Amino acid sequence: MGKHNINNKASFVARGGIYVALSLFVLYSTSFLPFNTIFLLGVASAIIPLSILTTNIQNSIIVYVGVSLLSYFLLPLKSMWLSYTVFFGLYGFIKLYIEKLRKMSLEFILKIVYFNISMGIFYLIYKFLFVSSLSIPGNFLFLILAYQFMFIVYDYAMTIFITYVDSNFIHKLNN
């Protein structure tokens, strides 16, 4: 039993390192691929659920913290660091715990609330740290509705990814 635990811990640490490196690569690629940045942030955010599925919550938290800290120093675009740290990196954990409720309407409301709070925090931090003259655009209501729709699509895509990986890869790893 002791040897199995050591191998398991070593495996989790190794996987965690791979997930951190992969996340940093995807996030860094937003600096030289200025198009599809939201898609790349979505890809980076999918690594946390993958970590949760293949290791455990504690290891995945370490992956998130490691990526958040290292990306602050390594990413030339601090808006990508902020986007990952405030929303995209955390969303895998939030999704896991909200979906444990097994009440679809409540889950939907909580996810939307989390998204809106995250966007508010992002706006305030971005305005405070980077662009103090940042103002709310005239088409603000349209932007809010568009972001809500994009979030719903993102959440659905994340669900499909998690389900696919869990049923096609994780299940086979455990057997």
Secondary structure, DSSP 8 states (H G I E B T S, - for coil): -HHHHHHHHHHHHHHHHHHHHHHHHHHHHHHH--SSHHHHHHHHHHHHHHHHHHS-HHHHHHHHHHHHHHHHHH-S-HHHHHHIIIIIHHHHHHHHHHHTT--HHHHHHHHHHHHHHHHHHHHHHHHHHT-TT----TTHHHHHHHHHHHHHHHHHHHHHHHHHHIIIIIHHHH-
